[in-house]
Amino acid sequence: MRAPWEGVDEAVVGRFAEAAGRHDTGPVFAGLEGDLLLFAFIWAGLLAGFALGYLSRALFVERADQPAAGAGGAGGRAD
């Protein structure tokens, strides 16, 4: 039976870390495993996407001298 292939972490990063005198500190999210880790990353992505989408309106939609338009389109630019 053949040994399983090494991942990039063990084959490349681990060798360079050992050569530099560093050691493995363990996973960053030690308490989260399996589907719970996936669920946490999904929520983090959703929250970050919402925040970036909401805050990007200041760059692309609103101007400093003009408030945002309402839902009916009132207050839009005429040019």
Contacts in CASP RR format, 6 or more apart in sequence:
PFRMAT RR
TARGET T0000
AUTHOR 0000-0000-0000
METHOD contacts of the structure
MODEL  1
MRAPWEGVDEAVVGRFAEAAGRHDTGPVFAGLEGDLLLFAFIWAGLLAGF
ALGYLSRALFVERADQPAAGAGGAGGRAD
14 24 0 8 1.000
17 23 0 8 1.000
17 24 0 8 1.000
29 37 0 8 1.000
29 40 0 8 1.000
32 40 0 8 1.000
57 68 0 8 1.000
61 68 0 8 1.000
62 68 0 8 1.000
66 75 0 8 1.000
66 76 0 8 1.000
66 77 0 8 1.000
67 75 0 8 1.000
69 75 0 8 1.000
69 76 0 8 1.000
END
